[in-house]
Amino acid sequence: MESFSSLLARVRACTICEENLPEGPRPVLQLHPKARILIAGQAPGRKVHQSGVPFDDASGNRLREWLGVTREEFYEPEKIAILPMGFCFPGTGKSGDLPPRSECADAWREQLLEQLSDVEVTVVLGQYAQAYHFGEAASSVTALVKSWRTYWPQMIPLPHPSPRNNRWLHQNPWFETEVLPALQLRVSEVLAE
């Protein structure tokens, strides 16, 4: 098996979908083989593409709040791995960012996941990551998130933390009262080990 550092270097230099990226390739991810928590996301937005830092935006602020971690803890690769379905900003469509490019998952996801043997909990954000990790059970984000106990404590499906989901959060108050306290306790336990 290829070394972790060699694989990560190849991923960071990836240009396989360069011609389809309006702002060019800039793979954004955070990994270390010792990571205990995996954040399976969708794709970086424009702001994250520009900074090169995963979740360096309003979505990241909300996600850190949901997890109950500081910004410093969140950016420690030996604690938290961040592996989106698409590594580069896919561009903007009529109603927001385009879906993640499928080339990333096809080319890299399995190889990278194999490197993460210490992960104890996987947080799966949004419909694209959920489709990959949960298959047919991911036909509805709301239904999947409501069934979170089915996958607990190894995996937890969450809506995407984007401000665009404020309406969903308002319509589903059980998420903040039931899911988030359990998630925060689990994250705290895993990071304390």
Secondary structure, 3 states (H helix, E strand, C coil): CCCHHHHHHHHHCCCCCHHHCCCCCCCCCECCCCCCEEEEECCCCHHHHHHCCCCCCHHHHHHHHHHCCCHHHHCCCCCEEEEECCCCCCCEECCEECCCCHHHHHHHHHHHHHCCCCCCEEEEEHHHHHHHHHHHHHCCHHHHHHCHHHCCCCEEEECCCCHHHHHHHHHCCHHHHHHHHHHHHHHHHHHHC
